[in-house]
Amino acid sequence: MKYYDKIIFELSRPGRKGYELPADTYGNDALSHLPADLMRKGQPELPEVSELDVVRHYTNLSTKNFGVDTGFYPLGSCTMKYNPKINEEVAALPQFTQIHPLQDVKSAQGALELYYNLQKALANIAGLYEFTLNPYAGAHGELTGLMIMRQYHISNGDTKRTKIIVPDSAHGTNPASAMVAGLEVVEVKSKPNGSIDVEDLKPLLDDTVAGIMMTNPNTLGMFETEIMEIAKLVHEAGGLLYYDGANLNPLLGKVRPGDMGFDIMHINLHKTFSTPHGGGGPGSGPVGVTEKLARFLPNPRVKKLDDGTFIIETGEDSLGSISTFLGNFGVMMRAYAYILTLGKENIRNVGPLATLNANYIKESLKDDYLLPIEGVCKHEFVFDGLKDKSTGVTTLNVAKRLLDYGFHAPTIYFPLLFHESMMIEPTETESLETLDEFIEVMHKVAREARETPDLVKDAPVTTIVRKLDETTAAKNPILTYSSLMGK
Ligand SMILES: *Cc1c(COP(=O)(O)O)cnc(C)c1O
């Protein structure tokens, strides 16, 4: 069966066409170089449509989704900030997009310089010695960082250090990456305010501990005030500290993970450094380390020689290669443009504004939504559902109702510490007007939950698809275009 046998081109009409052939870049006899058995025997079966059909089809499809360019996206833990369009222009420069990873490095010096400079800028921001930009995402960075941790202990002959301490509030990727890296996960409890319980940590620290994974501010958006004490305890026990940098946004240019005592960290360029994300990529999860760990960083690496030229190098003690070539270069270009357009002076404003926005929403809504942890949060915070739960309206219902009002839902049912978690992160890029509109709608939904609960339970009603049966959607997803999808 041909792959298109099942596809119905419902817009196709015989003979209709709309195309423009690209200039013949390879010369007229290009086809004569192709082996005859690879040549197509008949016409391809393609939809026959006019240019206008194509324009309308794709333009209509593009409006069926929700993105940060279409509306407010307070998805906690994801830092869905606006991605400035200048980053896109930079990333599209043909001088970079036309480079082939296998071409002579002498002819790709600009790209290597960008890699090197970005790596240095991140090291400055993080307070660490050196970064690799090769990993493709935060979780991939975690895996890379934990492999470095293991390699470090093994190189010291310390082979029984196989345990990694992870807080019970951690993002799911933390224990998952630890398992893939061959480490055994030991959970440390949080105190009621969400921070690590140092007394619970102490008895876990022995000579089988490879290290601890933490994020600060933690998953509840609260700063771990005892971090210096925790770092001291873990280091005294011979372990290393891994920083999950997904929550770096509120600290940017103000506080450095390296100064807090962390030895290894990843940064999600697609969160903190404003490159687009969602839909599975492409992302980038650079990993930074202290000087003593730099020799374990993955291959290949970009080095600067004394004469100012750049080379690609493979280190002998490296844990090996974790990506094809140097990683997702387009994402690096966007992040580099973002850092340069902000500059040292303005990067310091990111954290305070993100923090102010989160606290503004939190304080404005806590009369209607249950705030389990009082006090000043950093870039995000968690509600435990509606305060008044008497009508049975859940966090899921509220999230779906927000879609009807044109807002993306917050992160829901994470962290697992509360039954009705609703995690809100506005980021620094939203205006006061947008925050006020969101607050007004959240109050309105709470009022609906009291007065007309069925309306909220039936939501969403204005979206392309209504509430999905999540089990069926996960087990039997329909991922192809369907003309039955609403207009
Ligand atoms: C997003 C996130 C991750 C994972 O990052 P990906 O780039 O999605 O792989 C890890 N930890 C936290 C706290 C996160 O928010």
The ligand as an SDF file (V2000), in Angstrom:
LIG
                    3D

 15 15  0  0  0  0  0  0  0  0999 V2000
   11.0800   22.0920   32.0270 C   0  0  0  0  0  0  0  0  0  0  0  0
   11.7580   21.5370   33.2250 C   0  0  0  0  0  0  0  0  0  0  0  0
   12.6780   20.4850   33.1230 C   0  0  0  0  0  0  0  0  0  0  0  0
   12.9320   19.7190   31.8410 C   0  0  0  0  0  0  0  0  0  0  0  0
   13.3540   20.4990   30.7790 O   0  0  0  0  0  0  0  0  0  0  0  0
   13.0470   20.0810   29.2550 P   0  0  0  0  0  0  0  0  0  0  0  0
   13.7930   21.0940   28.4770 O   0  0  0  0  0  0  0  0  0  0  0  0
   11.5660   20.1320   29.0870 O   0  0  0  0  0  0  0  0  0  0  0  0
   13.5910   18.6960   29.0580 O   0  0  0  0  0  0  0  0  0  0  0  0
   13.3360   20.0870   34.2760 C   0  0  0  0  0  0  0  0  0  0  0  0
   13.0760   20.6620   35.4670 N   0  0  0  0  0  0  0  0  0  0  0  0
   12.1730   21.6650   35.6070 C   0  0  0  0  0  0  0  0  0  0  0  0
   11.9480   22.2670   36.9750 C   0  0  0  0  0  0  0  0  0  0  0  0
   11.4820   22.1300   34.4990 C   0  0  0  0  0  0  0  0  0  0  0  0
   10.5850   23.1090   34.6330 O   0  0  0  0  0  0  0  0  0  0  0  0
  1  2  1  0
  2  3  1  0
  2 14  2  0
  3  4  1  0
  3 10  2  0
  4  5  1  0
  5  6  1  0
  6  7  2  0
  6  8  1  0
  6  9  1  0
 10 11  1  0
 11 12  2  0
 12 13  1  0
 12 14  1  0
 14 15  1  0
M  END
$$$$
